[in-house]
Amino acid sequence: MASQFHKVRLINPWTGATPPDKEMSWLQIKGWGQENVHPRDLEEWLAEAKKAYANHDGDQLGIMIIGS
C-alpha cells in the first residue's frame, strides 16, 4: 500500500521557515503553503505543488519558488 505521506524539502527563502516534519500529507503541504506563500502567488504555487506531490517529487516541491 502506498504511503499517504511524501518526504519533502520546503523552505521560505525570506524567513527561512521550514516545516517541522519532513514527512507530509498533501493537506499539510497545502496548509504550509497557505502560511508561507505570498497570497498573490498561492494559487499557482498550490497547482504546481499538487503536480509535484502527485508525482512523488519531493525535490521539486523543495525548489519551488515561494513568493515573488
PDB file of N, CA, C and O in Angstrom, chain B, residues numbered from 101:
ATOM      1  N   MET B 101       0.841  -1.185   0.000  1.00  0.00           N
ATOM      2  CA  MET B 101       0.000   0.000   0.000  1.00  0.00           C
ATOM      3  C   MET B 101       0.884   1.246   0.000  1.00  0.00           C
ATOM      4  O   MET B 101       1.846   1.324   0.763  1.00  0.00           O
ATOM      5  N   ALA B 102       0.563   2.212  -0.846  1.00  0.00           N
ATOM      6  CA  ALA B 102       1.346   3.440  -0.947  1.00  0.00           C
ATOM      7  C   ALA B 102       1.113   4.316   0.271  1.00  0.00           C
ATOM      8  O   ALA B 102       0.004   4.400   0.798  1.00  0.00           O
ATOM      9  N   SER B 103       2.166   4.955   0.698  1.00  0.00           N
ATOM     10  CA  SER B 103       2.067   5.869   1.840  1.00  0.00           C
ATOM     11  C   SER B 103       1.326   7.133   1.428  1.00  0.00           C
ATOM     12  O   SER B 103       1.445   7.589   0.291  1.00  0.00           O
ATOM     13  N   GLN B 104       0.560   7.696   2.357  1.00  0.00           N
ATOM     14  CA  GLN B 104      -0.143   8.943   2.077  1.00  0.00           C
ATOM     15  C   GLN B 104       0.755  10.148   2.356  1.00  0.00           C
ATOM     16  O   GLN B 104       0.330  11.293   2.205  1.00  0.00           O
ATOM     17  N   PHE B 105       2.002   9.885   2.766  1.00  0.00           N
ATOM     18  CA  PHE B 105       2.940  10.946   3.081  1.00  0.00           C
ATOM     19  C   PHE B 105       4.101  10.914   2.096  1.00  0.00           C
ATOM     20  O   PHE B 105       4.477   9.853   1.597  1.00  0.00           O
ATOM     21  N   HIS B 106       4.657  12.069   1.826  1.00  0.00           N
ATOM     22  CA  HIS B 106       5.828  12.180   0.970  1.00  0.00           C
ATOM     23  C   HIS B 106       6.911  12.924   1.731  1.00  0.00           C
ATOM     24  O   HIS B 106       6.618  13.781   2.564  1.00  0.00           O
ATOM     25  N   LYS B 107       8.154  12.597   1.445  1.00  0.00           N
ATOM     26  CA  LYS B 107       9.273  13.316   2.034  1.00  0.00           C
ATOM     27  C   LYS B 107       9.498  14.564   1.190  1.00  0.00           C
ATOM     28  O   LYS B 107       9.692  14.467  -0.022  1.00  0.00           O
ATOM     29  N   VAL B 108       9.472  15.728   1.818  1.00  0.00           N
ATOM     30  CA  VAL B 108       9.602  16.993   1.087  1.00  0.00           C
ATOM     31  C   VAL B 108      10.633  17.886   1.755  1.00  0.00           C
ATOM     32  O   VAL B 108      10.951  17.731   2.934  1.00  0.00           O
ATOM     33  N   ARG B 109      11.142  18.815   0.977  1.00  0.00           N
ATOM     34  CA  ARG B 109      12.076  19.822   1.474  1.00  0.00           C
ATOM     35  C   ARG B 109      11.519  21.180   1.081  1.00  0.00           C
ATOM     36  O   ARG B 109      11.826  21.674  -0.004  1.00  0.00           O
ATOM     37  N   LEU B 110      10.727  21.780   1.913  1.00  0.00           N
ATOM     38  CA  LEU B 110      10.152  23.088   1.644  1.00  0.00           C
ATOM     39  C   LEU B 110      10.867  24.129   2.482  1.00  0.00           C
ATOM     40  O   LEU B 110      11.231  23.865   3.628  1.00  0.00           O
ATOM     41  N   ILE B 111      11.072  25.319   1.914  1.00  0.00           N
ATOM     42  CA  ILE B 111      11.670  26.420   2.676  1.00  0.00           C
ATOM     43  C   ILE B 111      11.150  27.742   2.136  1.00  0.00           C
ATOM     44  O   ILE B 111      11.000  27.914   0.927  1.00  0.00           O
ATOM     45  N   ASN B 112      10.882  28.654   3.022  1.00  0.00           N
ATOM     46  CA  ASN B 112      10.540  30.015   2.638  1.00  0.00           C
ATOM     47  C   ASN B 112      11.855  30.782   2.600  1.00  0.00           C
ATOM     48  O   ASN B 112      12.476  30.972   3.647  1.00  0.00           O
ATOM     49  N   PRO B 113      12.306  31.236   1.414  1.00  0.00           N
ATOM     50  CA  PRO B 113      13.642  31.846   1.316  1.00  0.00           C
ATOM     51  C   PRO B 113      13.764  33.176   2.050  1.00  0.00           C
ATOM     52  O   PRO B 113      14.878  33.596   2.363  1.00  0.00           O
ATOM     53  N   TRP B 114      12.661  33.843   2.330  1.00  0.00           N
ATOM     54  CA  TRP B 114      12.729  35.131   3.015  1.00  0.00           C
ATOM     55  C   TRP B 114      12.825  34.961   4.521  1.00  0.00           C
ATOM     56  O   TRP B 114      13.548  35.707   5.182  1.00  0.00           O
ATOM     57  N   THR B 115      12.111  33.998   5.070  1.00  0.00           N
ATOM     58  CA  THR B 115      12.089  33.829   6.521  1.00  0.00           C
ATOM     59  C   THR B 115      12.911  32.640   6.982  1.00  0.00           C
ATOM     60  O   THR B 115      13.233  32.525   8.164  1.00  0.00           O
ATOM     61  N   GLY B 116      13.257  31.745   6.045  1.00  0.00           N
ATOM     62  CA  GLY B 116      13.962  30.522   6.410  1.00  0.00           C
ATOM     63  C   GLY B 116      13.047  29.479   7.016  1.00  0.00           C
ATOM     64  O   GLY B 116      13.514  28.441   7.483  1.00  0.00           O
ATOM     65  N   ALA B 117      11.735  29.744   7.016  1.00  0.00           N
ATOM     66  CA  ALA B 117      10.776  28.809   7.617  1.00  0.00           C
ATOM     67  C   ALA B 117      10.783  27.487   6.871  1.00  0.00           C
ATOM     68  O   ALA B 117      10.765  27.450   5.641  1.00  0.00           O
ATOM     69  N   THR B 118      10.810  26.418   7.624  1.00  0.00           N
ATOM     70  CA  THR B 118      10.685  25.073   7.069  1.00  0.00           C
ATOM     71  C   THR B 118       9.652  24.325   7.902  1.00  0.00           C
ATOM     72  O   THR B 118       9.465  24.637   9.078  1.00  0.00           O
ATOM     73  N   PRO B 119       8.984  23.348   7.310  1.00  0.00           N
ATOM     74  CA  PRO B 119       8.017  22.574   8.091  1.00  0.00           C
ATOM     75  C   PRO B 119       8.735  21.796   9.188  1.00  0.00           C
ATOM     76  O   PRO B 119       9.866  21.352   8.989  1.00  0.00           O
ATOM     77  N   PRO B 120       8.094  21.626  10.340  1.00  0.00           N
ATOM     78  CA  PRO B 120       8.722  20.857  11.417  1.00  0.00           C
ATOM     79  C   PRO B 120       8.865  19.378  11.075  1.00  0.00           C
ATOM     80  O   PRO B 120       9.748  18.704  11.605  1.00  0.00           O
ATOM     81  N   ASP B 121       8.014  18.872  10.202  1.00  0.00           N
ATOM     82  CA  ASP B 121       8.016  17.454   9.846  1.00  0.00           C
ATOM     83  C   ASP B 121       8.300  17.337   8.353  1.00  0.00           C
ATOM     84  O   ASP B 121       7.629  17.975   7.543  1.00  0.00           O
ATOM     85  N   LYS B 122       9.279  16.535   7.987  1.00  0.00           N
ATOM     86  CA  LYS B 122       9.626  16.373   6.570  1.00  0.00           C
ATOM     87  C   LYS B 122       8.724  15.355   5.861  1.00  0.00           C
ATOM     88  O   LYS B 122       8.690  15.319   4.631  1.00  0.00           O
ATOM     89  N   GLU B 123       8.003  14.542   6.609  1.00  0.00           N
ATOM     90  CA  GLU B 123       7.049  13.600   6.014  1.00  0.00           C
ATOM     91  C   GLU B 123       5.682  14.254   6.100  1.00  0.00           C
ATOM     92  O   GLU B 123       5.114  14.358   7.188  1.00  0.00           O
ATOM     93  N   MET B 124       5.143  14.697   4.968  1.00  0.00           N
ATOM     94  CA  MET B 124       3.926  15.496   4.982  1.00  0.00           C
ATOM     95  C   MET B 124       2.871  14.939   4.040  1.00  0.00           C
ATOM     96  O   MET B 124       3.186  14.445   2.957  1.00  0.00           O
ATOM     97  N   SER B 125       1.619  15.024   4.463  1.00  0.00           N
ATOM     98  CA  SER B 125       0.499  14.699   3.590  1.00  0.00           C
ATOM     99  C   SER B 125       0.223  15.919   2.709  1.00  0.00           C
ATOM    100  O   SER B 125       0.764  17.000   2.946  1.00  0.00           O
ATOM    101  N   TRP B 126      -0.619  15.738   1.694  1.00  0.00           N
ATOM    102  CA  TRP B 126      -0.967  16.873   0.835  1.00  0.00           C
ATOM    103  C   TRP B 126      -1.617  17.985   1.646  1.00  0.00           C
ATOM    104  O   TRP B 126      -1.316  19.158   1.423  1.00  0.00           O
ATOM    105  N   LEU B 127      -2.498  17.648   2.579  1.00  0.00           N
ATOM    106  CA  LEU B 127      -3.160  18.685   3.378  1.00  0.00           C
ATOM    107  C   LEU B 127      -2.153  19.470   4.213  1.00  0.00           C
ATOM    108  O   LEU B 127      -2.325  20.673   4.407  1.00  0.00           O
ATOM    109  N   GLN B 128      -1.117  18.819   4.705  1.00  0.00           N
ATOM    110  CA  GLN B 128      -0.084  19.520   5.456  1.00  0.00           C
ATOM    111  C   GLN B 128       0.724  20.446   4.545  1.00  0.00           C
ATOM    112  O   GLN B 128       1.047  21.571   4.928  1.00  0.00           O
ATOM    113  N   ILE B 129       1.046  19.978   3.353  1.00  0.00           N
ATOM    114  CA  ILE B 129       1.780  20.808   2.393  1.00  0.00           C
ATOM    115  C   ILE B 129       0.941  22.024   2.019  1.00  0.00           C
ATOM    116  O   ILE B 129       1.443  23.147   1.978  1.00  0.00           O
ATOM    117  N   LYS B 130      -0.333  21.792   1.749  1.00  0.00           N
ATOM    118  CA  LYS B 130      -1.244  22.889   1.398  1.00  0.00           C
ATOM    119  C   LYS B 130      -1.322  23.906   2.536  1.00  0.00           C
ATOM    120  O   LYS B 130      -1.268  25.112   2.295  1.00  0.00           O
ATOM    121  N   GLY B 131      -1.446  23.429   3.761  1.00  0.00           N
ATOM    122  CA  GLY B 131      -1.508  24.317   4.919  1.00  0.00           C
ATOM    123  C   GLY B 131      -0.225  25.117   5.077  1.00  0.00           C
ATOM    124  O   GLY B 131      -0.262  26.311   5.374  1.00  0.00           O
ATOM    125  N   TRP B 132       0.922  24.446   4.876  1.00  0.00           N
ATOM    126  CA  TRP B 132       2.204  25.141   4.981  1.00  0.00           C
ATOM    127  C   TRP B 132       2.286  26.223   3.908  1.00  0.00           C
ATOM    128  O   TRP B 132       2.734  27.337   4.183  1.00  0.00           O
ATOM    129  N   GLY B 133       1.860  25.903   2.693  1.00  0.00           N
ATOM    130  CA  GLY B 133       1.879  26.887   1.609  1.00  0.00           C
ATOM    131  C   GLY B 133       1.008  28.090   1.933  1.00  0.00           C
ATOM    132  O   GLY B 133       1.386  29.228   1.654  1.00  0.00           O
ATOM    133  N   GLN B 134      -0.151  27.844   2.517  1.00  0.00           N
ATOM    134  CA  GLN B 134      -1.056  28.948   2.852  1.00  0.00           C
ATOM    135  C   GLN B 134      -0.441  29.877   3.891  1.00  0.00           C
ATOM    136  O   GLN B 134      -0.771  31.063   3.926  1.00  0.00           O
ATOM    137  N   GLU B 135       0.439  29.366   4.731  1.00  0.00           N
ATOM    138  CA  GLU B 135       1.089  30.189   5.744  1.00  0.00           C
ATOM    139  C   GLU B 135       2.374  30.848   5.243  1.00  0.00           C
ATOM    140  O   GLU B 135       2.798  31.862   5.798  1.00  0.00           O
ATOM    141  N   ASN B 136       3.008  30.286   4.194  1.00  0.00           N
ATOM    142  CA  ASN B 136       4.341  30.732   3.807  1.00  0.00           C
ATOM    143  C   ASN B 136       4.462  31.280   2.392  1.00  0.00           C
ATOM    144  O   ASN B 136       5.495  31.853   2.046  1.00  0.00           O
ATOM    145  N   VAL B 137       3.446  31.121   1.577  1.00  0.00           N
ATOM    146  CA  VAL B 137       3.499  31.606   0.203  1.00  0.00           C
ATOM    147  C   VAL B 137       2.709  32.907   0.119  1.00  0.00           C
ATOM    148  O   VAL B 137       1.625  33.027   0.689  1.00  0.00           O
ATOM    149  N   HIS B 138       3.262  33.867  -0.593  1.00  0.00           N
ATOM    150  CA  HIS B 138       2.565  35.150  -0.760  1.00  0.00           C
ATOM    151  C   HIS B 138       1.193  34.894  -1.369  1.00  0.00           C
ATOM    152  O   HIS B 138       1.088  34.139  -2.336  1.00  0.00           O
ATOM    153  N   PRO B 139       0.136  35.504  -0.827  1.00  0.00           N
ATOM    154  CA  PRO B 139      -1.222  35.251  -1.330  1.00  0.00           C
ATOM    155  C   PRO B 139      -1.355  35.454  -2.842  1.00  0.00           C
ATOM    156  O   PRO B 139      -2.139  34.763  -3.493  1.00  0.00           O
ATOM    157  N   ARG B 140      -0.608  36.380  -3.391  1.00  0.00           N
ATOM    158  CA  ARG B 140      -0.652  36.648  -4.827  1.00  0.00           C
ATOM    159  C   ARG B 140      -0.165  35.441  -5.627  1.00  0.00           C
ATOM    160  O   ARG B 140      -0.590  35.232  -6.763  1.00  0.00           O
ATOM    161  N   ASP B 141       0.722  34.652  -5.035  1.00  0.00           N
ATOM    162  CA  ASP B 141       1.328  33.513  -5.737  1.00  0.00           C
ATOM    163  C   ASP B 141       0.731  32.172  -5.331  1.00  0.00           C
ATOM    164  O   ASP B 141       1.070  31.141  -5.912  1.00  0.00           O
ATOM    165  N   LEU B 142      -0.157  32.178  -4.338  1.00  0.00           N
ATOM    166  CA  LEU B 142      -0.592  30.925  -3.728  1.00  0.00           C
ATOM    167  C   LEU B 142      -1.302  29.986  -4.696  1.00  0.00           C
ATOM    168  O   LEU B 142      -1.000  28.792  -4.711  1.00  0.00           O
ATOM    169  N   GLU B 143      -2.220  30.478  -5.491  1.00  0.00           N
ATOM    170  CA  GLU B 143      -2.981  29.595  -6.382  1.00  0.00           C
ATOM    171  C   GLU B 143      -2.057  28.851  -7.344  1.00  0.00           C
ATOM    172  O   GLU B 143      -2.185  27.640  -7.523  1.00  0.00           O
ATOM    173  N   GLU B 144      -1.127  29.577  -7.962  1.00  0.00           N
ATOM    174  CA  GLU B 144      -0.188  28.940  -8.891  1.00  0.00           C
ATOM    175  C   GLU B 144       0.745  27.980  -8.147  1.00  0.00           C
ATOM    176  O   GLU B 144       1.044  26.890  -8.634  1.00  0.00           O
ATOM    177  N   TRP B 145       1.203  28.402  -6.956  1.00  0.00           N
ATOM    178  CA  TRP B 145       2.103  27.557  -6.177  1.00  0.00           C
ATOM    179  C   TRP B 145       1.423  26.245  -5.810  1.00  0.00           C
ATOM    180  O   TRP B 145       2.019  25.175  -5.930  1.00  0.00           O
ATOM    181  N   LEU B 146       0.164  26.331  -5.360  1.00  0.00           N
ATOM    182  CA  LEU B 146      -0.562  25.121  -4.986  1.00  0.00           C
ATOM    183  C   LEU B 146      -0.768  24.192  -6.173  1.00  0.00           C
ATOM    184  O   LEU B 146      -0.665  22.974  -6.030  1.00  0.00           O
ATOM    185  N   ALA B 147      -1.059  24.759  -7.351  1.00  0.00           N
ATOM    186  CA  ALA B 147      -1.239  23.930  -8.547  1.00  0.00           C
ATOM    187  C   ALA B 147       0.048  23.173  -8.872  1.00  0.00           C
ATOM    188  O   ALA B 147       0.012  21.981  -9.177  1.00  0.00           O
ATOM    189  N   GLU B 148       1.190  23.874  -8.806  1.00  0.00           N
ATOM    190  CA  GLU B 148       2.472  23.225  -9.101  1.00  0.00           C
ATOM    191  C   GLU B 148       2.848  22.237  -7.999  1.00  0.00           C
ATOM    192  O   GLU B 148       3.392  21.167  -8.275  1.00  0.00           O
ATOM    193  N   ALA B 149       2.559  22.597  -6.760  1.00  0.00           N
ATOM    194  CA  ALA B 149       2.859  21.693  -5.647  1.00  0.00           C
ATOM    195  C   ALA B 149       2.040  20.414  -5.753  1.00  0.00           C
ATOM    196  O   ALA B 149       2.546  19.326  -5.480  1.00  0.00           O
ATOM    197  N   LYS B 150       0.786  20.542  -6.147  1.00  0.00           N
ATOM    198  CA  LYS B 150      -0.065  19.348  -6.270  1.00  0.00           C
ATOM    199  C   LYS B 150       0.472  18.418  -7.351  1.00  0.00           C
ATOM    200  O   LYS B 150       0.448  17.199  -7.185  1.00  0.00           O
ATOM    201  N   LYS B 151       0.958  18.980  -8.460  1.00  0.00           N
ATOM    202  CA  LYS B 151       1.559  18.142  -9.511  1.00  0.00           C
ATOM    203  C   LYS B 151       2.794  17.424  -8.975  1.00  0.00           C
ATOM    204  O   LYS B 151       2.950  16.218  -9.169  1.00  0.00           O
ATOM    205  N   ALA B 152       3.661  18.162  -8.306  1.00  0.00           N
ATOM    206  CA  ALA B 152       4.881  17.563  -7.759  1.00  0.00           C
ATOM    207  C   ALA B 152       4.537  16.493  -6.731  1.00  0.00           C
ATOM    208  O   ALA B 152       5.172  15.439  -6.700  1.00  0.00           O
ATOM    209  N   TYR B 153       3.544  16.751  -5.893  1.00  0.00           N
ATOM    210  CA  TYR B 153       3.133  15.780  -4.880  1.00  0.00           C
ATOM    211  C   TYR B 153       2.581  14.521  -5.544  1.00  0.00           C
ATOM    212  O   TYR B 153       2.917  13.404  -5.149  1.00  0.00           O
ATOM    213  N   ALA B 154       1.736  14.708  -6.550  1.00  0.00           N
ATOM    214  CA  ALA B 154       1.150  13.555  -7.246  1.00  0.00           C
ATOM    215  C   ALA B 154       2.226  12.699  -7.912  1.00  0.00           C
ATOM    216  O   ALA B 154       2.079  11.483  -8.033  1.00  0.00           O
ATOM    217  N   ASN B 155       3.308  13.349  -8.342  1.00  0.00           N
ATOM    218  CA  ASN B 155       4.412  12.636  -8.983  1.00  0.00           C
ATOM    219  C   ASN B 155       5.452  12.146  -7.972  1.00  0.00           C
ATOM    220  O   ASN B 155       6.504  11.640  -8.363  1.00  0.00           O
ATOM    221  N   HIS B 156       5.162  12.293  -6.676  1.00  0.00           N
ATOM    222  CA  HIS B 156       6.081  11.886  -5.607  1.00  0.00           C
ATOM    223  C   HIS B 156       7.431  12.573  -5.754  1.00  0.00           C
ATOM    224  O   HIS B 156       8.471  11.971  -5.485  1.00  0.00           O
ATOM    225  N   ASP B 157       7.417  13.832  -6.181  1.00  0.00           N
ATOM    226  CA  ASP B 157       8.653  14.552  -6.447  1.00  0.00           C
ATOM    227  C   ASP B 157       8.938  15.561  -5.338  1.00  0.00           C
ATOM    228  O   ASP B 157       8.747  16.763  -5.521  1.00  0.00           O
ATOM    229  N   GLY B 158       9.389  15.074  -4.203  1.00  0.00           N
ATOM    230  CA  GLY B 158       9.708  15.941  -3.076  1.00  0.00           C
ATOM    231  C   GLY B 158      10.788  16.948  -3.399  1.00  0.00           C
ATOM    232  O   GLY B 158      10.774  18.060  -2.872  1.00  0.00           O
ATOM    233  N   ASP B 159      11.742  16.572  -4.271  1.00  0.00           N
ATOM    234  CA  ASP B 159      12.791  17.517  -4.642  1.00  0.00           C
ATOM    235  C   ASP B 159      12.206  18.708  -5.380  1.00  0.00           C
ATOM    236  O   ASP B 159      12.616  19.844  -5.141  1.00  0.00           O
ATOM    237  N   GLN B 160      11.254  18.467  -6.274  1.00  0.00           N
ATOM    238  CA  GLN B 160      10.622  19.568  -6.998  1.00  0.00           C
ATOM    239  C   GLN B 160       9.848  20.481  -6.028  1.00  0.00           C
ATOM    240  O   GLN B 160       9.889  21.704  -6.161  1.00  0.00           O
ATOM    241  N   LEU B 161       9.162  19.898  -5.081  1.00  0.00           N
ATOM    242  CA  LEU B 161       8.459  20.712  -4.083  1.00  0.00           C
ATOM    243  C   LEU B 161       9.460  21.584  -3.348  1.00  0.00           C
ATOM    244  O   LEU B 161       9.177  22.748  -3.063  1.00  0.00           O
ATOM    245  N   GLY B 162      10.612  21.043  -3.041  1.00  0.00           N
ATOM    246  CA  GLY B 162      11.589  21.780  -2.262  1.00  0.00           C
ATOM    247  C   GLY B 162      12.197  22.965  -2.974  1.00  0.00           C
ATOM    248  O   GLY B 162      12.640  23.913  -2.326  1.00  0.00           O
ATOM    249  N   ILE B 163      12.228  22.931  -4.311  1.00  0.00           N
ATOM    250  CA  ILE B 163      12.862  24.036  -5.036  1.00  0.00           C
ATOM    251  C   ILE B 163      11.857  25.021  -5.601  1.00  0.00           C
ATOM    252  O   ILE B 163      12.246  25.993  -6.249  1.00  0.00           O
ATOM    253  N   MET B 164      10.581  24.792  -5.372  1.00  0.00           N
ATOM    254  CA  MET B 164       9.567  25.710  -5.895  1.00  0.00           C
ATOM    255  C   MET B 164       9.763  27.089  -5.300  1.00  0.00           C
ATOM    256  O   MET B 164      10.067  27.223  -4.115  1.00  0.00           O
ATOM    257  N   ILE B 165       9.589  28.112  -6.115  1.00  0.00           N
ATOM    258  CA  ILE B 165       9.743  29.487  -5.665  1.00  0.00           C
ATOM    259  C   ILE B 165       8.599  29.822  -4.700  1.00  0.00           C
ATOM    260  O   ILE B 165       7.425  29.645  -5.025  1.00  0.00           O
ATOM    261  N   ILE B 166       8.956  30.298  -3.538  1.00  0.00           N
ATOM    262  CA  ILE B 166       7.973  30.702  -2.541  1.00  0.00           C
ATOM    263  C   ILE B 166       7.850  32.222  -2.622  1.00  0.00           C
ATOM    264  O   ILE B 166       8.732  32.941  -2.152  1.00  0.00           O
ATOM    265  N   GLY B 167       6.778  32.708  -3.206  1.00  0.00           N
ATOM    266  CA  GLY B 167       6.592  34.154  -3.319  1.00  0.00           C
ATOM    267  C   GLY B 167       7.355  34.739  -4.500  1.00  0.00           C
ATOM    268  O   GLY B 167       8.035  34.026  -5.237  1.00  0.00           O
ATOM    269  N   SER B 168       7.227  36.028  -4.659  1.00  0.00           N
ATOM    270  CA  SER B 168       7.920  36.697  -5.771  1.00  0.00           C
ATOM    271  C   SER B 168       8.465  38.032  -5.315  1.00  0.00           C
ATOM    272  O   SER B 168       9.081  38.749  -6.104  1.00  0.00           O
TER     273      SER B 168
END
